[in-house]
């Protein structure tokens, strides 16, 4: 007779230091029933299996597995499930169980490092997934959706810096610019990467060369203004922002940039006025939510001014 099921019932009970009487009381059956289950004489009702698994902090499948491991708690059991599957849904199931233990203040040393470990595994999964989908978005190219292509490129660059791979992405983008010097977006990406690296002088040199080739690209002038701000060339920064505005930006970019500059300089009156200007423009365009947000920024600057 196959005794795996009955042997597991006994093993899991003993691991929890329960008596047959205690198990019977919790499950609402007689101690004789528990004894017969463990002897293999009878089987529990199938509807009771989830309750038994919950009591022993295992999965229902564990009851039927040869050499099933007895865990200290259900969270540890789910961590082993996640280790095998690497499925995000299993991660969240496991995490939720650990959160219960945290609230109860019942984490052992093993629980603590295991809780860290599942997050480390999930972090690696998220990292790889992020890179995969940023690459897919960038591979779509700029023709289909230029604005979102630009955002995808920027987010991908940011990701590399978060991974301490800034030099790697700068080298990649430098080669792309060399191979395709007339592609404005490649130059845009390189300036973005150099800015993230705080190589402002180098980025500004690339910018100065780029506006010779791309004099009508507003985003380049936003770059120029930002770089000048970081280099403390404030008047020059405003000149470049205004140039971007003359060409026509996507979403009042030059005005937001000027407002941010004034905030950095603690000129809250001018920052307030810029945000109010933005709000008026956005209301006229039908962007009421964004306009209200700009008014909030204006209000914050007015409060700073009146302190």
N, C-alpha and C positions, 0 to 999 in steps of 0.2 A: 504494500500500500504506500502511496506517495504521502510522505509525512512533512513535506516542506512547509505547507500552510500551517499545520498544527505546531511544528517546531518553531516557526517564526513567531506565532502568537505567544508562545512561552518565553522565547528569547526577548521579544520587545517588552513584555510585561516585567520580566526580571530586570531588564536594563533601566526601567523606570522605578524599580524598587516597589512595585505594587504587589499586594497579595491578590489572590483570586477573589477574595471577598470584596476588596476595594474596587476591583474592576467590575465585578458584578453590580455593586451598588451604584457606580457611576453610569453604567450602561442600562441599568434597570432590569437586570436578569438575575437568575439565581447563580450562586457560586458553583452549583453542580453543572450548570450549562457551560460556564467558563472552563471548568475542569474537563468536560467532555470535548469541548473544542480543541483544547490543548492535547488531548489524548487521541484526537482524530476519530472519535466515536461518532460525533455529529458535527455539523457545520452551522455557523451563525447565519441568520437570514441575510440575504444579499443586501437588503436595504440598511443593514446595520454596519456594513463594511466601512463606509465613510466615517461613521462615529468611532469605530475601533481605530482606524488610521489616525484620526484627529487626536484620540486619547494618547496614542503612542508616538505622535508627532512624526508620522511617516506618510508616504503616499499609499494609496490602495494597492498599487502594483507591487510595492515592497512585500506585501503579505504573501505573494506567490513566487518571489524570486529566491533562488538558491543562493546562499551566502549573502543575504541582505545585511547591510550594515545598520547597526543601531546607533542613531544619532542622539546627541544631547537634547536637541529641540528640532522643531519643524523647520525653522529658518536654516539650520545647518543642512537639513535634508534637501531643501530647495536650492541651496547653494551648489550642491552636487549635481542637481538637475541642470542648473544654469551652466555649470562647468562643462557638461556634455553637450548641451544644445547651443549655447551662445545666442539664444533667442532673447531679444529685448523683453518680450512678454514674461519670460521666466525670470529675468532680472527684476522686473517690477514686482512679481509675486514674492520673490525672495526678499526684496527690499522692504515690502510692506510687513512681512513677518518680523524682520529685524527692528522695524520702527515700533512694533508692539512691545518687543523686549526692551528697547531703549526707554520707552515710556514707563515700563514697569521697573526699570533699573535692574534688570536681570542679565546683563551681558557678562559672559566669561571672557577671559583673555582671548580664547579661540574665536568667540563670537566677534570680538572687536576687530581682530585682524582679518577675519573672513568678511566682515562688513566692508572693510577697506578694500579687500581684494576684489569683491564683486563690482565695486565702483571703478576700480582700476581696469578691469576687463571691459566694462561698459564704456569707459573713457576711450579705450583703444578702438572699440567698435565705432563709437561716434566719430573719432578722429578719421578713421579709414572711410567711413560713409560720407563725411563732410568733404574730404578730398575728392572722392569718387564723383560726387554730384557737382562740386564746383568745376571739376574738369569737364564734365558733360555740358554744363551751362556755357563754359568758355569755348568749348568745341563747336557750339552752335554758331559762333561768329557774330559779328556786329550787325550784319545786314537785316536779320529778322526783327530784332528788338534792340536798337543801339543803347538805349538808356539802361536796360536791365543787363545787357552784356557788360557794360562798364561797371555796374554794381557787382556782378559776378566776379569780374577780374579783381576788383578791389578786395572783396571778401576772401578770395583765394590767396591773395598776397598777404592779407592779415593773418590767415590761417598759418601760413608758412612762418610768419614771425612769432606766432603763439607757440609754434613747435621748435622755436630757436633755429629755424632754417632760413633766416633772413639773407645770409650770404648766398645761399643756394638759389633763391628766387631772384635775387638781383643779378646773379651771373646768367641765369636763364633769360631774363628779360633784356639784359644788355646784348646778348647774342641775337635775340629776336629783332632788336632795333637795328643792329648792324646788318642783318640779313634783309630787313625790309624798312629802310629809313624813311620811306614816304608813307608809312602807315601811322597815322596820328594816334591811334589807340595803343599801339605798341609803345610809343614814346610816353603817352599818358601813363601807362602801367609802370614804366621804369621810374618816372618821376614819383609816382605814388610809393613805390617800393623804397626808393632812396629817402623819401620823406619819413616813412615808417622807421627807417634806420637812423633818422636824425642826421643824415648826411646832407644838410641843407645847402651848403655851398656847392657841392657836387650836383645836387638836384637843380639848383638855380642855374648852373652852367648849361645843363641839358635843356632847361626851359628857355634860356636866351637863344639857344640854337634852334629850338623847335618853333618859336614864333616866326622865324624867318621862313620856315617851310609851311607853317600852318597859321597864317596871320588871322584867319577868320574863325578859329576854333575857340569858343568862349571858355571852355573848360581849362584850356591852357592858361588863360589869364587868371582864372581862379587859383590855379596852381601857383602862378607867379605871385599873386597877392599873398597867399598863405606863406610862401617861402620868405617873402619880404617881411611879413609879420614876425616869423620865427627868427629872422636875422635882424629884427628891430629896425627895419627900414620902413617905418609906418606910412610916411607920405607916399612912398613908391608903391606900397601895398594898396593904398586907396586908389591910386592911378590905375593899377591893373584891374582892380575890382570894377571900377567905372568902365574900363574898356570892355570887360566881359558883359556888362549891362548894355553897352551900346550895341554889341553884336546880338544880344538876346540870349538869356540863360533859360534853363529848363524850368526852374521853380523858384524864382526870386533868389537864386543862389548868391548873386553878388551882394544883395541887400542883407541876407543872413550873415555873409562873411564880414561885411562892414559892421554890422551890429555886434558880432563876436569880437571884432577888433576893438571897438569902443569899450566893450565890457572889460577886455583885458587891460585897457588903458585907464579903466575906472572913470570913463567919461559917460556916466549913466544917462545924462540928458540926451546925448546924441544916440546912444543905444536905444533909449526909449523911443525917440523919433523914428529911427529906422524900423523898429518893430511895428510901430503904428502905421508906417508907410506900407510895410508888408501886409498887415492885416487889411488895409483898404484895398490893395490890389487883389488879394486872394478872395475877398468878399465879392468883388466885381466879377471874378472868374467863377464864382460858385463854390469855392472851397471854404465853406463856412467853418467846419471843424478846425481846419488848419489856421484860418484867420483868427478864431477865438484863442487858439494856442499862442499865436503871435501876440495877441493882446495881453495874455497872461505874462509873457516874457516882458512886455512893455511895462506892465504893472510892477513886476519884480524890480525892474531897474528904477522905476519911479520911487519905490519904497527905499531902495538903497540911496537914492539921491537925497531923500528927505531925512535920512538918519543923522 
